Amino acid sequence: MTLKGINLRSIVVAGFVGGYVMTQVDHYLAGMFGMFGMYPDDAWFFVRHHIDGILFAFLFAWPAVYLRLPGKGWAKGAAYGALLWLAVSVASGIAGAMGSFTFSQMPMTTGGLLSAVFLHVVYGFFVGAIYVTPPESNKPEEETFYMFTPRKRPDMVHHNS
């Protein structure tokens, strides 16, 4: 099942697994090198984190983003994880500076910063490794909707003879 160029089943599984692995790596490495252990042992947090993992995976699979990431599969995912960490860090910093109680209570140490980068790259790695792009559509190019102009498919190029 696809929606606007996204393989829905694949991205839901990839986002769930990526979020799960991210939290498990954090728990497994807790305290190592003075880092990790960022996530609480709270069932509600675990559920919210998995929902976020699936939602952010949809952004990864969106063709306007996916086609512009370097590499293939896991490399695309790792690059996306690093970009996601940067975006979340900037948004959290802005929210904390504007007085958000949640983000103003979370001082980021060097160990926490390095942990967050590593964990987001791990998340992206697994999302990229698991996600399978949908097979090419059999519809003519004019009927396919993308936010940006799609690239010409080789089977749609007509030569005048």
C-alpha positions as CSV (number, residue, x, y, z in Angstrom):
1,M,0.0,0.0,0.0
2,T,1.4,3.4,-1.0
3,L,0.5,7.0,-0.4
4,K,2.2,9.7,-2.4
5,G,5.3,7.7,-3.1
6,I,5.6,6.2,0.5
7,N,5.4,2.5,1.2
8,L,3.1,2.7,4.2
9,R,3.6,-0.8,5.7
10,S,7.3,-0.6,5.4
11,I,7.7,2.9,6.9
12,V,5.5,2.1,9.9
13,V,7.6,-1.0,10.7
14,A,10.8,0.9,10.1
15,G,9.8,3.8,12.3
16,F,8.7,1.4,15.1
17,V,11.9,-0.6,15.0
18,G,14.0,2.5,14.7
19,G,12.4,4.0,17.8
20,Y,12.6,0.7,19.7
21,V,16.3,0.2,18.9
22,M,17.0,3.8,19.8
23,T,15.6,3.4,23.3
24,Q,17.1,0.0,23.9
25,V,20.6,1.2,22.9
26,D,20.2,4.1,25.3
27,H,19.2,1.7,28.2
28,Y,21.9,-0.8,27.3
29,L,24.7,1.8,27.2
30,A,23.4,3.8,30.2
31,G,26.2,5.3,32.2
32,M,28.9,4.2,29.7
33,F,31.5,6.9,29.1
34,G,29.4,9.2,31.2
35,M,26.8,9.2,28.5
36,F,23.4,7.7,27.6
37,G,20.6,6.8,30.1
38,M,18.7,9.8,28.7
39,Y,15.3,8.1,28.5
40,P,13.2,7.3,31.5
41,D,11.8,3.9,32.3
42,D,8.2,5.1,31.8
43,A,5.6,3.2,29.8
44,W,3.9,6.5,28.6
45,F,7.3,7.8,27.4
46,F,7.9,4.6,25.6
47,V,4.6,4.8,23.7
48,R,5.0,8.5,22.8
49,H,8.6,7.8,21.6
50,H,7.3,5.0,19.3
51,I,4.6,7.3,17.9
52,D,7.2,10.0,17.3
53,G,9.5,7.4,15.7
54,I,6.8,6.4,13.2
55,L,5.8,10.0,12.5
56,F,9.4,11.1,11.9
57,A,10.0,8.0,9.7
58,F,7.2,9.3,7.4
59,L,9.2,12.5,6.9
60,F,12.2,10.3,5.9
61,A,10.2,8.4,3.4
62,W,8.6,11.4,1.8
63,P,10.0,11.5,-1.8
64,A,11.0,15.2,-1.6
65,V,13.3,14.2,1.3
66,Y,14.2,10.6,0.5
67,L,15.4,11.4,-3.0
68,R,17.7,14.2,-1.8
69,L,19.5,12.3,0.9
70,P,23.0,10.9,0.0
71,G,23.7,7.2,-0.3
72,K,21.4,4.3,-0.3
73,G,19.4,2.6,2.5
74,W,21.2,2.7,5.8
75,A,23.4,5.6,4.7
76,K,20.4,7.7,3.8
77,G,18.9,6.8,7.2
78,A,22.1,7.7,9.1
79,A,22.3,11.1,7.3
80,Y,18.6,11.6,8.1
81,G,19.2,10.8,11.7
82,A,21.9,13.4,12.0
83,L,19.7,16.0,10.3
84,L,16.8,15.0,12.6
85,W,19.0,15.5,15.7
86,L,20.0,18.9,14.5
87,A,16.4,19.9,13.8
88,V,15.1,18.6,17.1
89,S,18.0,20.3,19.0
90,V,17.3,23.7,17.4
91,A,13.6,23.4,18.0
92,S,14.1,22.3,21.6
93,G,16.6,25.2,22.2
94,I,14.1,27.7,20.8
95,A,11.3,26.3,22.8
96,G,13.4,26.4,26.0
97,A,14.5,30.0,25.3
98,M,10.9,31.0,24.8
99,G,10.0,29.6,28.3
100,S,8.7,26.1,27.6
101,F,8.8,24.4,31.0
102,T,9.6,21.0,29.5
103,F,12.7,22.1,27.5
104,S,14.0,24.6,30.1
105,Q,14.3,21.7,32.6
106,M,16.6,19.7,30.3
107,P,20.1,21.1,30.4
108,M,22.2,19.4,27.8
109,T,25.7,18.3,28.9
110,T,28.4,17.3,26.5
111,G,27.7,13.7,27.2
112,G,24.0,14.2,26.6
113,L,24.7,16.0,23.4
114,L,26.9,13.2,22.1
115,S,24.5,10.6,23.2
116,A,21.6,12.3,21.4
117,V,23.6,12.6,18.2
118,F,24.6,8.9,18.4
119,L,21.1,7.7,19.2
120,H,19.5,9.7,16.4
121,V,22.0,8.3,13.9
122,V,21.2,4.8,15.2
123,Y,17.5,5.5,14.7
124,G,18.0,6.8,11.2
125,F,20.3,3.9,10.4
126,F,17.6,1.3,11.2
127,V,14.9,3.3,9.5
128,G,17.0,3.5,6.4
129,A,18.0,-0.1,6.5
130,I,14.5,-1.4,6.9
131,Y,12.5,0.9,4.7
132,V,11.7,-0.5,1.3
133,T,10.6,2.1,-1.4
134,P,7.4,1.3,-3.3
135,P,7.7,-0.4,-6.7
136,E,7.4,2.0,-9.6
137,S,3.9,3.0,-10.4
138,N,2.3,1.8,-13.6
139,K,0.4,5.1,-13.9
140,P,1.5,7.7,-16.5
141,E,3.7,10.4,-15.0
142,E,1.0,13.1,-15.4
143,E,-1.3,11.3,-12.9
144,T,1.4,10.9,-10.2
145,F,1.3,13.7,-7.6
146,Y,4.5,14.8,-5.9
147,M,5.2,18.1,-4.1
148,F,8.0,18.7,-6.5
149,T,8.3,17.9,-10.2
150,P,9.1,14.2,-10.6
151,R,12.2,13.1,-12.5
152,K,11.6,11.7,-16.0
153,R,11.3,7.9,-15.9
154,P,13.2,6.1,-18.6
155,D,10.2,4.2,-19.7
156,M,8.2,7.4,-20.1
157,V,10.6,9.1,-22.5
158,H,9.3,9.2,-26.0
159,H,11.7,9.8,-29.0
160,N,10.5,11.2,-32.3
161,S,11.5,8.9,-35.1
